Amino acid sequence: MNKSELVSAVTSTSGTSKGDADRVVDAWCNAITDALSRGEEVRLTGFGRFSVANRAARMGRNPRTGAPINIPASRQPKFKAGKQLKNAVNG
């Protein structure tokens, strides 16, 4: 499912216009992005948890040449599915 399909699904289940649903989906994504960029965790009970993981700097290898390369430290978004989502997916 891509964004336009998600907007269509929200439109059909909520009875709102496509423009309103598009703004809601954008606002939802932006709110989660803003919270994660501040290092906060977003918990949606039953759905899952969005968080940020810190990855340490490390040495890697260029797969083409085999030369060592330095991979800098970074922050990565993570998602852990909640119990209700897992149960829905597994049947």
C-alpha contacts under 8 A as a table, 3 or more apart, distances in Angstrom:
res1	aa1	res2	aa2	distance
1	M	5	E	5.75
1	M	6	L	6.45
2	N	5	E	5.36
2	N	6	L	6.21
3	K	6	L	4.96
3	K	7	V	6.13
4	S	7	V	5.02
4	S	8	S	6.20
5	E	8	S	5.01
5	E	9	A	6.19
6	L	9	A	5.03
6	L	10	V	6.19
7	V	10	V	5.12
7	V	11	T	6.07
7	V	18	K	6.69
7	V	21	A	5.64
7	V	22	D	5.56
7	V	25	V	6.92
8	S	11	T	4.96
8	S	12	S	6.19
8	S	18	K	6.76
8	S	21	A	7.83
9	A	12	S	5.21
9	A	13	T	6.20
10	V	13	T	5.30
10	V	14	S	5.81
10	V	15	G	7.93
10	V	16	T	7.87
10	V	21	A	6.12
11	T	14	S	5.47
11	T	15	G	5.50
11	T	16	T	5.25
11	T	17	S	6.06
11	T	18	K	5.69
11	T	21	A	5.80
12	S	15	G	5.56
12	S	16	T	7.52
16	T	20	D	6.33
16	T	21	A	6.44
17	S	20	D	5.25
17	S	21	A	6.24
18	K	21	A	5.10
18	K	22	D	6.07
19	G	22	D	5.08
19	G	23	R	6.30
20	D	23	R	5.16
20	D	24	V	6.23
21	A	24	V	5.00
21	A	25	V	6.18
22	D	25	V	5.22
22	D	26	D	6.17
23	R	26	D	5.08
23	R	27	A	5.98
24	V	27	A	5.03
24	V	28	W	6.04
25	V	28	W	5.11
25	V	29	C	6.25
26	D	29	C	5.21
26	D	30	N	6.05
27	A	30	N	5.04
27	A	31	A	5.99
28	W	31	A	5.23
28	W	32	I	6.39
29	C	32	I	5.31
29	C	33	T	6.10
30	N	33	T	4.97
30	N	34	D	5.96
31	A	34	D	5.19
31	A	35	A	6.19
32	I	35	A	5.19
32	I	36	L	6.16
32	I	42	V	6.76
32	I	50	F	7.86
33	T	36	L	5.22
33	T	37	S	6.08
34	D	37	S	5.13
34	D	38	R	6.41
35	A	38	R	5.24
35	A	39	G	6.52
35	A	40	E	5.18
35	A	41	E	6.87
35	A	42	V	7.12
36	L	39	G	4.91
36	L	40	E	5.18
36	L	41	E	6.36
36	L	42	V	7.60
36	L	50	F	7.64
36	L	51	S	6.45
36	L	52	V	6.30
36	L	77	P	7.27
37	S	40	E	7.39
39	G	51	S	7.63
39	G	52	V	6.31
40	E	51	S	6.87
40	E	52	V	7.56
41	E	49	R	7.15
41	E	50	F	5.80
41	E	51	S	4.68
41	E	52	V	7.20
42	V	49	R	5.69
42	V	50	F	5.04
42	V	51	S	6.53
43	R	48	G	6.14
43	R	49	R	4.46
43	R	50	F	6.43
44	L	47	F	5.36
44	L	48	G	5.39
44	L	49	R	6.15
45	T	48	G	6.34
45	T	49	R	8.00
45	T	82	G	7.01
46	G	82	G	4.88
46	G	83	K	5.73
46	G	84	Q	4.81
46	G	85	L	6.36
47	F	81	A	6.10
47	F	82	G	4.72
47	F	83	K	7.21
47	F	84	Q	6.28
47	F	85	L	5.28
48	G	79	F	6.91
48	G	80	K	5.48
48	G	81	A	4.20
48	G	82	G	4.04
48	G	83	K	7.76
48	G	85	L	7.39
49	R	79	F	5.60
49	R	80	K	5.20
49	R	81	A	6.50
49	R	82	G	7.07
50	F	77	P	7.08
50	F	78	K	5.67
50	F	79	F	4.58
50	F	80	K	6.64
51	S	77	P	5.85
51	S	78	K	5.18
51	S	79	F	6.42
52	V	75	R	6.34
52	V	76	Q	5.56
52	V	77	P	4.60
52	V	78	K	5.75
53	A	75	R	5.58
53	A	76	Q	5.19
53	A	77	P	6.29
53	A	78	K	6.67
54	N	73	A	7.48
54	N	74	S	6.03
54	N	75	R	4.55
54	N	76	Q	6.39
55	R	73	A	5.50
55	R	74	S	5.26
55	R	75	R	5.95
55	R	76	Q	7.18
56	A	72	P	7.30
56	A	73	A	4.58
56	A	74	S	6.81
57	A	70	N	7.46
57	A	71	I	5.64
57	A	72	P	4.50
57	A	73	A	3.99
57	A	74	S	7.48
58	R	70	N	6.18
58	R	71	I	5.29
58	R	72	P	6.65
58	R	73	A	7.42
59	M	68	P	6.61
59	M	69	I	5.78
59	M	70	N	4.76
59	M	71	I	5.76
60	G	68	P	5.66
60	G	69	I	5.18
60	G	70	N	6.18
60	G	71	I	6.42
61	R	66	G	5.40
61	R	67	A	5.53
61	R	68	P	4.44
61	R	69	I	5.53
62	N	65	T	5.56
62	N	66	G	4.90
62	N	67	A	5.33
62	N	68	P	6.26
62	N	69	I	6.51
63	P	66	G	5.43
63	P	67	A	7.93
81	A	85	L	6.23
81	A	86	K	6.39
82	G	85	L	5.42
82	G	86	K	6.23
83	K	86	K	5.13
83	K	87	N	6.11
84	Q	87	N	5.08
84	Q	88	A	6.11
85	L	88	A	5.08
85	L	89	V	6.20
86	K	89	V	5.21
86	K	90	N	6.09
87	N	90	N	5.12
87	N	91	G	5.94
88	A	91	G	5.30
